[in-house]
Amino acid sequence: MNTTPISELYKEVKFKEQKISYRAGIEIGACNFELFINDVPVAQYFEDVNGTFNTSSPINDVILKSGKQTFKLILYPGFKNGVPIKALSESIIAKITVEGLKYEGEGVKTIVSPFTIFELPTQARPFTEAGKQTAVYEGTFDAHVPYELEGWSKSRDLRKEDPDVLLKEVLTAYQHFINVVKNKDEDQLSKLIYKKEKNYAQALFLDKEGTENQWATYLKTLHDPTLVMQPIEHYKMKFYGNGRLVALERTDYPNIGEPALRAIFKKDDRSKLRYFFYELHKPEGSNTLELIH
């Protein structure tokens, strides 16, 4: 039973004095990619291959406890002027680093200096996959956090379920979210997102302002008079978290890999797209899908 309002979840956040925010630094050139931490996607790029893609992605929300974390990087040829490239280029570069930061007011303190968990090409690891359609690289790294979250770690392996039945359940869950937004039902929305936001608040050590901003963002979306939820289309069902998470993702260019749950809204008289990350699980001992990430 949900007892704490979303805006007050900061009251349940522990270990604030030990807070650490891990981020993955990503540099990928001459290809498309997907990066997974603990088998959950944290970054991807499925568009035209122009130059080098650089970003920094927070990853605390996919780190459930201290110790060994896994990563998987999948490289794809990508697109040129919207047309798929047939094979991986010889010019590919890839570098993934991890660092631990502590945000203090307006400042940032480095707790764990950036360290490289993957890089190519190097003298020890030349790129040998040119001409292929994909290249997959896996490994581990250490991360230390003061919290331990159950999250989806004990959830049912959804890969073992009837895929047709499961798809109907996922579509029903997605449609329920759409209906909640259409009906502007704050109470139902709070119930839907509670477990996800509780985990998120702890993983990112959110303070009062942080959880208030989280809920305010949801309310802004819920009550936006210009927002129109879109039909769920051009999708496929994807499993993450070693089969314990399921989501629907787009399959059409240039939306490949994006959440299938989306809306159109207006800003400055221009139409904008908003999509919703909606990864579901079935908790241990339950046969009901719930939002968890």
C-alpha positions as CSV (number, residue, x, y, z in Angstrom):
1,M,0.0,0.0,0.0
2,N,1.4,3.4,-1.0
3,T,1.7,5.5,2.2
4,T,4.1,8.3,1.1
5,P,3.1,10.9,-1.5
6,I,5.5,10.9,-4.5
7,S,6.6,14.5,-3.6
8,E,7.6,13.3,-0.1
9,L,9.6,10.2,-1.0
10,Y,12.7,12.1,0.0
11,K,11.7,11.2,3.6
12,E,12.4,7.6,2.9
13,V,15.8,8.1,1.3
14,K,18.7,6.7,3.4
15,F,22.5,7.0,3.3
16,K,22.3,10.6,2.1
17,E,25.7,11.4,3.6
18,Q,27.2,8.5,1.5
19,K,25.5,9.5,-1.8
20,I,27.3,8.8,-5.0
21,S,26.1,9.3,-8.6
22,Y,27.6,7.0,-11.1
23,R,27.7,8.1,-14.8
24,A,28.7,6.4,-18.0
25,G,30.7,8.5,-20.4
26,I,30.0,7.3,-24.0
27,E,32.0,8.1,-27.1
28,I,30.9,6.2,-30.2
29,G,31.9,7.0,-33.8
30,A,30.9,5.7,-37.3
31,C,28.1,3.4,-36.1
32,N,24.8,3.0,-34.1
33,F,24.8,1.4,-30.7
34,E,23.0,0.2,-27.6
35,L,24.6,0.2,-24.2
36,F,23.2,-1.9,-21.4
37,I,24.2,-1.8,-17.7
38,N,23.0,-4.9,-15.8
39,D,21.1,-5.8,-19.0
40,V,19.0,-2.6,-18.9
41,P,19.4,0.0,-21.6
42,V,21.0,3.2,-20.6
43,A,21.9,4.8,-23.9
44,Q,21.4,4.2,-27.6
45,Y,21.6,5.8,-31.0
46,F,19.7,4.6,-34.1
47,E,20.0,7.4,-36.7
48,D,22.3,8.7,-39.4
49,V,26.0,8.1,-38.8
50,N,27.5,11.6,-38.8
51,G,30.7,12.1,-36.8
52,T,31.1,10.9,-33.2
53,F,28.3,10.5,-30.6
54,N,29.2,11.8,-27.2
55,T,27.1,11.8,-24.0
56,S,27.1,11.1,-20.3
57,S,24.3,8.9,-18.9
58,P,23.4,8.5,-15.2
59,I,23.3,4.8,-14.3
60,N,22.5,4.6,-10.6
61,D,18.9,3.7,-11.4
62,V,20.1,0.4,-12.9
63,I,22.6,-0.4,-10.1
64,L,20.6,-2.3,-7.4
65,K,23.4,-3.0,-5.1
66,S,27.2,-2.8,-4.6
67,G,29.6,-5.1,-6.3
68,K,30.1,-6.4,-9.9
69,Q,28.0,-4.7,-12.5
70,T,27.7,-6.0,-16.1
71,F,27.8,-4.1,-19.3
72,K,27.0,-5.0,-22.9
73,L,27.7,-2.8,-25.9
74,I,26.1,-3.7,-29.3
75,L,27.3,-1.9,-32.4
76,Y,25.3,-1.6,-35.6
77,P,26.1,-0.2,-39.0
78,G,23.6,2.6,-38.7
79,F,22.0,4.7,-41.4
80,K,23.1,7.2,-44.2
81,N,20.4,9.6,-45.3
82,G,17.8,7.3,-43.7
83,V,19.0,4.3,-45.6
84,P,20.4,1.3,-43.7
85,I,24.2,0.8,-44.1
86,K,24.8,-2.9,-44.8
87,A,27.9,-3.5,-42.7
88,L,30.1,-2.2,-39.9
89,S,32.7,0.3,-41.0
90,E,36.5,0.0,-40.5
91,S,36.5,3.5,-38.9
92,I,34.5,2.6,-35.8
93,I,35.7,3.9,-32.4
94,A,34.1,3.2,-29.1
95,K,35.0,4.2,-25.5
96,I,32.9,3.8,-22.3
97,T,34.1,5.2,-19.0
98,V,32.5,5.3,-15.6
99,E,32.9,7.9,-12.8
100,G,31.3,8.5,-9.5
101,L,30.2,12.0,-8.5
102,K,28.7,13.8,-5.5
103,Y,26.5,16.8,-6.2
104,E,26.7,19.4,-3.5
105,G,24.6,22.4,-4.0
106,E,25.9,24.1,-7.2
107,G,29.1,22.1,-7.1
108,V,30.2,18.6,-8.1
109,K,32.9,16.5,-6.3
110,T,34.6,13.6,-7.9
111,I,34.3,10.5,-5.7
112,V,35.5,7.9,-8.2
113,S,37.7,9.2,-10.9
114,P,36.7,8.2,-14.5
115,F,37.9,4.7,-15.4
116,T,37.6,3.0,-18.8
117,I,35.6,-0.2,-18.9
118,F,35.8,-0.6,-22.7
119,E,37.7,0.9,-25.6
120,L,38.4,0.1,-29.2
121,P,40.4,0.2,-31.3
122,T,43.5,-0.2,-29.1
123,Q,46.8,-2.0,-29.7
124,A,45.5,-4.8,-27.4
125,R,42.0,-4.7,-28.9
126,P,42.0,-3.9,-32.6
127,F,38.6,-3.6,-34.3
128,T,38.1,-6.9,-36.2
129,E,34.4,-6.9,-36.9
130,A,34.4,-4.6,-40.0
131,G,32.0,-6.0,-42.6
132,K,29.7,-7.7,-40.1
133,Q,26.2,-6.6,-39.3
134,T,26.7,-6.4,-35.5
135,A,29.4,-6.6,-32.9
136,V,28.7,-7.4,-29.3
137,Y,31.1,-6.7,-26.4
138,E,30.5,-7.6,-22.7
139,G,32.3,-7.2,-19.5
140,T,32.0,-6.2,-15.8
141,F,33.1,-3.3,-13.6
142,D,32.8,-2.5,-9.9
143,A,30.5,0.1,-8.4
144,H,29.9,0.7,-4.7
145,V,26.6,2.2,-3.4
146,P,25.4,2.3,0.2
147,Y,21.9,1.1,-0.6
148,E,20.5,-2.2,-1.7
149,L,17.2,-2.3,-3.8
150,E,15.2,-5.4,-4.6
151,G,13.8,-3.7,-7.8
152,W,13.3,-6.5,-10.3
153,S,16.1,-8.8,-9.0
154,K,13.6,-11.4,-7.7
155,S,10.9,-10.9,-10.3
156,R,9.6,-13.6,-12.6
157,D,11.5,-14.4,-15.8
158,L,9.0,-13.2,-18.3
159,R,10.8,-14.9,-21.2
160,K,9.4,-18.2,-19.9
161,E,5.8,-17.0,-20.3
162,D,3.5,-17.4,-23.4
163,P,4.6,-14.4,-25.5
164,D,1.1,-13.9,-27.0
165,V,-0.5,-13.8,-23.6
166,L,2.2,-11.6,-22.2
167,L,1.9,-9.1,-25.0
168,K,-1.8,-8.7,-24.4
169,E,-1.0,-8.0,-20.7
170,V,1.6,-5.5,-21.6
171,L,-0.7,-3.7,-24.0
172,T,-3.4,-3.6,-21.3
173,A,-0.9,-2.1,-18.9
174,Y,0.1,0.5,-21.4
175,Q,-3.5,1.3,-22.3
176,H,-4.2,1.8,-18.6
177,F,-1.5,4.4,-18.4
178,I,-2.9,6.2,-21.4
179,N,-6.4,6.2,-19.8
180,V,-5.0,7.6,-16.6
181,V,-3.4,10.5,-18.5
182,K,-6.5,11.1,-20.5
183,N,-8.6,11.2,-17.4
184,K,-6.1,13.4,-15.6
185,D,-6.3,11.0,-12.6
186,E,-3.7,12.1,-10.1
187,D,-4.5,9.4,-7.6
188,Q,-4.2,6.5,-10.1
189,L,-1.0,8.0,-11.6
190,S,0.6,8.1,-8.1
191,K,-0.2,4.5,-7.6
192,L,1.1,3.5,-11.0
193,I,4.5,5.2,-10.6
194,Y,5.0,4.7,-6.8
195,K,7.5,1.8,-6.8
196,K,9.4,3.2,-9.8
197,E,9.8,6.6,-8.1
198,K,10.6,5.2,-4.7
199,N,13.5,3.2,-6.2
200,Y,14.6,6.2,-8.2
201,A,14.5,8.5,-5.2
202,Q,16.8,6.2,-3.3
203,A,19.2,5.4,-6.2
204,L,19.7,9.1,-6.9
205,F,19.5,10.2,-3.2
206,L,16.9,12.7,-4.0
207,D,16.2,15.5,-1.6
208,K,13.0,17.4,-0.9
209,E,13.4,19.5,-4.0
210,G,14.2,16.5,-6.1
211,T,11.1,14.4,-5.3
212,E,8.9,17.6,-5.5
213,N,10.3,18.2,-8.9
214,Q,9.7,14.6,-10.0
215,W,6.0,14.8,-9.0
216,A,5.6,18.4,-10.4
217,T,6.9,17.1,-13.8
218,Y,4.3,14.3,-13.8
219,L,1.5,16.8,-12.9
220,K,2.7,19.2,-15.6
221,T,2.4,16.4,-18.2
222,L,-0.9,15.1,-16.8
223,H,-2.6,18.5,-16.9
224,D,-1.1,19.8,-20.1
225,P,-4.2,20.8,-22.2
226,T,-2.2,20.4,-25.4
227,L,-1.0,16.9,-24.7
228,V,-2.5,14.0,-26.7
229,M,-1.5,10.4,-26.1
230,Q,-0.7,8.6,-29.3
231,P,-1.7,5.1,-30.4
232,I,0.7,2.2,-29.6
233,E,2.1,1.2,-33.0
234,H,5.2,0.0,-34.9
235,Y,6.4,-1.9,-31.8
236,K,8.1,-5.0,-30.6
237,M,8.3,-6.6,-27.2
238,K,11.7,-6.4,-25.6
239,F,13.1,-8.1,-22.4
240,Y,15.6,-6.6,-20.1
241,G,17.1,-7.3,-16.7
242,N,17.8,-10.9,-17.5
243,G,14.2,-11.4,-18.6
244,R,12.6,-9.8,-15.6
245,L,11.7,-6.5,-17.3
246,V,9.5,-6.1,-20.4
247,A,8.7,-3.1,-22.5
248,L,7.4,-2.2,-26.0
249,E,9.8,-0.3,-28.3
250,R,9.4,1.3,-31.7
251,T,10.8,-0.5,-34.8
252,D,10.4,2.3,-37.3
253,Y,13.2,4.7,-38.4
254,P,14.1,7.2,-36.9
255,N,12.2,6.0,-33.8
256,I,14.0,2.7,-33.5
257,G,14.4,1.6,-29.9
258,E,12.3,4.4,-28.4
259,P,9.4,3.7,-26.0
260,A,6.2,2.9,-27.8
261,L,4.3,4.9,-25.2
262,R,4.3,8.5,-26.4
263,A,2.4,11.7,-26.6
264,I,2.3,14.9,-28.7
265,F,2.2,18.2,-27.0
266,K,2.7,21.9,-28.0
267,K,5.4,24.2,-26.9
268,D,5.8,27.7,-28.3
269,D,3.1,26.8,-30.9
270,R,5.2,23.9,-32.1
271,S,4.4,20.2,-31.8
272,K,6.8,18.2,-29.7
273,L,7.1,14.5,-28.9
274,R,7.3,13.1,-25.4
275,Y,7.8,9.4,-24.7
276,F,7.5,7.5,-21.5
277,F,9.9,4.8,-20.3
278,Y,7.6,2.1,-19.0
279,E,9.4,-1.1,-18.1
280,L,7.2,-3.6,-16.3
281,H,7.8,-6.7,-14.1
282,K,5.9,-9.3,-12.2
283,P,7.0,-9.3,-8.6
284,E,7.9,-12.6,-7.0
285,G,4.7,-14.5,-6.2
286,S,2.6,-12.3,-8.5
287,N,1.1,-12.7,-11.9
288,T,0.3,-9.0,-12.4
289,L,2.5,-6.6,-14.3
290,E,3.6,-3.5,-12.5
291,L,5.7,-0.5,-13.5
292,I,9.2,-0.8,-11.8
293,H,11.6,1.2,-14.1
